[in-house]
Amino acid sequence: MKDLSISKKFSRRDFLRMAGVAAGAAALAAAGAACAAQPTAAPAAPAATSAPAATAAVTQPTQAPAAPSGSVDLLYWDNNAFEFYQKPWDEKFPALIKEKIPNAKLTIAHAQDGDKFLTAINAGTPPDLFFTWDQSGKVGSWINGGLLLPLDDMMAVDGLTKDMFPSGMLDQASYGGKTYGIPMLADAFQLWWRPDLLKEAGITDPPKTIEDYWAIGEQLTQKDSSGKITRLGAMMPAGWDVLSWCVSFGGQIWDPETKQVTPDHPGILAAWEDMAAQWKKYDPAALDLFNSSLGAGFTAEDPFLKDKFVMKSDAEWNADIIRSNAPTWKRGVNFEVGHHPYPAAKPDLLNNVDLETYPVVIPYNAKQKELGWKATAAMNDNEFVVWWATLLVNLPQTKKALADPRVQAIAGLDINAKILLEENGNFRPLFPAMPIGAEYQDAFNREFDLVIHQKKSAADALAGLKTELQPQLDAKLKS
């Protein structure tokens, strides 16, 4: 029996970085001098800008050019709701399929979310492959419900081996020793800062540790005569960067061996207490007021560009924000990027960062499973991966593409690609594929908001999460 009652309400990237991006294809091609890789100073980290909700581009299915006679229909879905990314995909992807699968008659449907995916599976009309985009938080629930096709046998036949991918890259679509999805790009957080603003304050070196991050941030924070915050030296974690903060403290969200949720893990508790203390120091009401005054992220009004944040914890896509909206900025002068900060007492946790991936999956009842797999495998073609990674400024999923000079020529990608290739750290998703991943993250976000607003202690909130979620997990495992 397939479980089609899976929670539909959670999209793991409510603060999805693509939201509000105004860059077109021409701007995306201009990696240019601003983002050219240069020697990188030592790092530190703050919080990420929460971008405004994007308006989904309502698209009709796109019919690719006619395939030869005797062709077979191939239905591709993704949750790409952004027209400026749909258009280049609609040009490149059909060409890839025509080259790799000449007999495929391709139909592309964008802006298809997890709810539509479940409905289509239930109706017996699913796509042949689904690029989940921002729906990866639901993959574990879909696996547990028996809705996805294991890919290991097909991977072995086509020579797509797990060692082609860096450690951690397959975790959000693997469960019980089986692989249910292949990622198409990924992201990991790092420290971004403004060297010009640090220099004005007489600070020559960015922070390396979390403690230094907060101390330097306090020194760089500005308030007006009434005490109202006008600039934060260190951006407060409150969105996706919260996950990275937890990984940087060594947090583990569950134990796959014992099948126990572990929100009360010492690393999670330490991370939550650290962030809650900073929110308390600056006053949650004052921070909420400051955040409400900020311009739209991923536009020319992005707070990092407007001197509202001096340092922040953010992912590689920040290079896209800069090249699209501040093309005259130069690395080392106007911006710099380095390793995510770590707790001073645990230097071994350097480069422990949350890794978020974007899996491509195949429904168990897809009409063209073999064709869906061939298309999934084709999406790992090196030229295609490098093109898509440098367009979006996301990490490529394969080791070969991570080593490509075109990837390593972009600020942010250069550092994280090197860490992944050298395995000089522990890039991993805080939430790997698990049976209640979507429900867990909903509850996690809800309780974190209460903690930073000083309505609950971190210890009480995390203990409550364990009590709330373990029965849900047990029930899922028995179903």
N, C-alpha and C positions, 0 to 999 in steps of 0.2 A: 504494500500500500504506500503510495507516495503522499508525503505530508504537504498539502497545499494550504495549510493554515498559518504559514509562517508570517511573523510580524512584517507589515509593509511600511511602517511609518518612518523608519530611520534611514537617512542617507548619511553615510559616515562623514561626508565633507560638507556640512552645513555652511562652513566657511570656505567652500571650495575656491581654490586660488584662481580659477579661470574667471570667476564672476567679476564683471565690470571691466574686463580687459578690452581696450579699444584698439589694440594693435592689429593692423592688417598684414597681409602677406609680405608687402614690400618692407614694412618696418621690421618684420621678423627676420628678414634676410640680412638686416644690417647689424650683425653682431659687432662689427666695427671696433674701433680703438677703445671705446668706453668699456667693453667687456672682454677685451683681449687678455688672455692669461698672462699674469705677471707674477713675480715673486710675492708670496703671501706672508703677511705678518702673522704673529701668533694671535689666537682668537679669544672670543667670549660671546655670550649670547643673551638676547632678550626676546620680547614677545612679538607675535606675528599680527599683521594688520588683518582685521576682519573685513573682507570685501563685501560690498552691497550685493543683495540678491540679484542675480542676473535674470533677464527675461528670456525664457527659452524660445529658441527659434522654432516655430511650428513648421515642420517640413513634411512634404509628401515623399513616399518612397521614390528613390532615384533608380531608374532603369539604366544599367550600364550598356555600352554599345553591344549590338547583336553578336551573339556567339555563333560558332559554326553549326551547321545542321547536325542533329543528333545531340544537341547540348542538353545539359541537366540544370534545372533551376537551383540557384544558391541564394538563400535569404540571409543577409547579414543585418544585424541590429547593433546599435550602440546607444549609449546614453549621452552622447555629445550633443548638448543643447545650444551650442554656440556657433552661430552662422559663420563667423570668421575662421573657425576651424573646420566646419563642415565643407566649405568650398574647396580648400586644398585637398582634403581627404577624398572628396568626390572626383578629383582629377587623378590623384596618385594611386588610390586603392584599386580602381578598376584596371588600371594598366598592370599593376602587380598580379592581379588575379588572371588577367588575359595571358600574361607570360607564364605563370606557374600552373594554371589550370585552364587550358585553352577551351575545354568543352563546357565550362561553367557559364551559365546565364545569370549574371549577378544582379540582385536587387538590394539596394541600400536603404535602410530606414534609420534615421537619427532620432534623438530625443525620446528613446524608448527606455523607461525606467524599470525598476524592479517590480513595481506593481503590474505593469503591462506584461512583463516577462512571465510572472506567475499566472496571470490570466490566460496568456497564450498557451502555456504548458497545460493548464487545466482544460482548455478548449481543444487541445490536440493540434494546435497550429503554431508551434513555437518557431523561432528562427533556427537556422542551422548552426549559427554561432552568435554569441552575444559578447561584445566588448563592454564590460561592465562600467567602465569609466569611474563614476563616483559611487558605485553600488557595492564595492568590494566588502563592506562590512556585513553584507547579507550572505556572502558566499558560503560561510560555514553553516548557516542555517539551511541553505539550499542543499548542501552536501548531506547534512544529517537527514533531510527529508527525502533523500534518494532522487533528487531532481536533476543531478548533473552526471555526465558521463565520465568515468575514469579514463585518463588519457595515457597511462603508462605503456600499455601494449602498443599503441599507435606511435608513441614517442620512440620506442625501441625499434620499430620497423623502419621509421624514417631517420633514425640516427640523431634525433633531438634529445640529447642526454642532459641529465641534471647538472653535470659539471660544466655545461656551457653557461650556467647562470651563477652569479655570486651567492654566497651564503646569505640566507634570509629572503632571497628574491621570490621563492616559490611558497613561502610560509602561509600567505593569505589565501591560497587555493589548494593547500595540501592538508590531508587529514587521514589518520589511521594508516600511514605508510603509503597512501595513494595520492596521485596528482590529479586534480580536477580542473585546473586552469593554468594557462601560461600568461604571465603578465605582459602588458604592452606599456612599457615605461614604468617609472617609479619616482618617488621623491623622498628626500631626507633633509632634516633641518640642520642649520649651521648658524654661526654668528655673522651677522651683517652689522657694520658700523660706519659712522661718518668720521673719517680722519680729520677733516677740516674743523669739525666742531670739538673733537677731542683736543686738537692743537690749540684752539682758542682758549681752552680751559687749562692749558699747560700740561696736558696728559699725553705722553708719547707712546705708551703701550696700551693696547686694548686688554681687557681681562681674559684670563685663561680659566679661572675657576668661577663657579657660581657665586661664591662669596664676594669675589672681586667684581663680578658683574653687577651685583646689587650695590656695592660700595661706590663704584665709579658712577653707576647710574644715579645714585642719590646726589653725588657731587655735581652732576650735569643737569639735574632737574631744575626747572625754573618755575616760579610762581609770581603772580602779580601782587600789587600792594594789598589786595584783599585776601591773599592766601590761595587764590584759585590757581590750579595747575595750568601752565601754558606750554610746558614742554616736559616730557618724561625722558630722563637720561636712559632708562632701561624699560623697554616695553614690558608690560605685565602679561604673563601667559594667561590666556583665557579661551583659546580656541584649539586648533589642531596642535599647536605648540605644547599644550599641556601633556599630550602623549609623549612627546620627545623629552619633556622635563622628567617624566616618570621613568623612561628608559635610561636617561642620563644618571639617575639615582640607582639604577640596577633593578628597577621594579619588574615584577612578573605578575601577570594578570590571572593566570590559571596554571594548574599542573596537569598536563595532558596524560601523565602516567597514572595518577590517582583519580583523575577526573574531578578535581576539586577547584572551585573558583578561589582565587587568592587576592581579593582586593585589599586585604589587610597585610599584604606582603610588606616587610620593613622598608623596601625601596619605594613602594607606592606611598606609604605613610610619610616617609621622610620628604618626598617630593611635594605632597599636598601640604604638609606643615610649612615647608619652605615658602611655597607660593602664598599660602594664607597669611603668613607673617608679613609679607610685603604688602599685600592688599590691606591688612590692618594698619600698617605703618602710614600708608598714604590716605587711608580712609576710603572704604568702598564707595560711598556716595560721591566723594570728590573724584575718584577714578571714573565712575560711571558718567559724571558730568563732563569730564575731560574727553572721554571716549565719544560721547554723543556730539561733541563739537568738531570732530575730525572730518576731513574730506574723504571722498570715496577712494578706497584702495584700488590699486591697479589702474589708476588714471593719473593725469598730471597733478591731481590734488592728493595723491598718495601721501600719508603723513610722514613717511621717511624722506620723501623728496621735499617736503615743506618744513623740515626742521622740527617736527613735532616729536619724533623719536630719534635719539642719537644712536641707540643700539637696539637690535631686535633679534630674536630667534625666528628665522624664516628659512624657506627652502630655496632651491636653485632658481625657481621662477622669478626671484627678485631681480635677476639680471635682465629678464624680459621687461619688467616694469621700468627699469632704468633705461634700457636701450630704446624703448618705445616712447618714453615721456621725458627723459632727460638725456638726449643723445650726446650732449657736449660733456657730460660727466666723464671723468677719468678715474680708473681704478688706482687706488693708492693716494688719490687727492680728494675726491669727492665721496668715494665709497670704498669699502674693503670688505672682504669676506674671509672667514677662517673657521676653525674647528669649534664645534659646540662646546660650551663650558661644562665642567664636571665638578663634583664636590671636592673641596680641597683635601679632605681626609681620604679620598679614594681616587688617586691619580690613575689607577688601573681602569677606571671607567671613562677615560678619554676615548672619544669616538664611539661611545655607546649612544646610539641615536635611533629614534623611531624611523622605520622604513615603511612607507606606504606604497602599495602597488596597485595596478589596474588590470585585473585578470580578464582574459578572454576564455569563456566557458562554452560548453556544448550541452544543450538539454538532453536528458536521457531519451526523450521521444522525438528528437529531431528527425525530419524525413530524410535528410541527406547527411548522416553522421560522418561518413568517410569524406565527403566533400567539405563539410564543416571543419574537419580536422585538417585537411590539406590547406584550407584558407588560413587556419590558425597557425600552422607551421610556416606558411608563406610570410606571415606578418613578422617573422623573425629573420627575414632576409636582411643582411647587414646594411645595405644601402637604404632600404626602406626604414629600418629602425633609426639610423643616424639622421635621416631626413626628418622624421617625426620628432625625435628627441631635441634636435636643434631648433625646430619650429616652435615647440612648446616650451623649450628650456626645462626639460625633465630628464631624469637619469634614464639612459637606455637599460633594458633588462638583461642584455647579454654581455659577457666579458669582452667579446670581440668589439662590439660597438662602444663599450666604455673606454677601450684603448684607442679608439679612432681619434686622430688629431683634430678633426672638426668638432668633436665633442669636448675634447680637453682644451680647446681654444676659448671656451666660454667661462666667465667667472662663475664660481660656485660648482659648476659641473666638473671643473678640473680637480678640485679638492676631493669631492665626494667620490668621483670615479676612481681616483687613486686609492682611496681608503678601501673601497670595495674590491678593487683588483688585488691589492696587497693583503687583503684581509687583516688590516691593521686596526682592528676595532671590532665592534659588534653591532652592525646595522641589522635591526630586526623589527618587525611590527610589534607594538605593544599588544595589539589584538590580532593574533594569528587566526586562522580558520578554526572556529569552535561552534558547537551546536546552538548556542544562544548569543552569538556575537552581536547581533543587532540589538537584542533586548538589553544585553550587558552594557553596551555603549550608551544607550538611552539613559539607563539608570546612573551610569558613571558620570555623564554630563550633568544630569539633574542634581546629584549630590555634590559635585564639585562646585557648582554655582552657589549652593547653600553654604558651603565651607568658606569660600573666598568672601562671601558677604557676611561672614561671622555669625551665621545662624545655627551652625553646628560645628562641633570640633571635628577635625579630620579623623581622629580615632573612632569617634561614634559613628560618623557617616560611613566609613569603610567597613566597620563591623556590621552595621546595618545592611550594607550591600551584600555581604557574605550571607547573612541570614535570609535576605530576600531572594538572592539569585541561585543559591545551591539547590533548593527544591525545584526551581525551574529547569536547571541543568539535569538533575536526576530524572525528572519527568520526560525530558526530551530524549535522554539516553535509553529510556525504557520503551519509548513509543515506536 
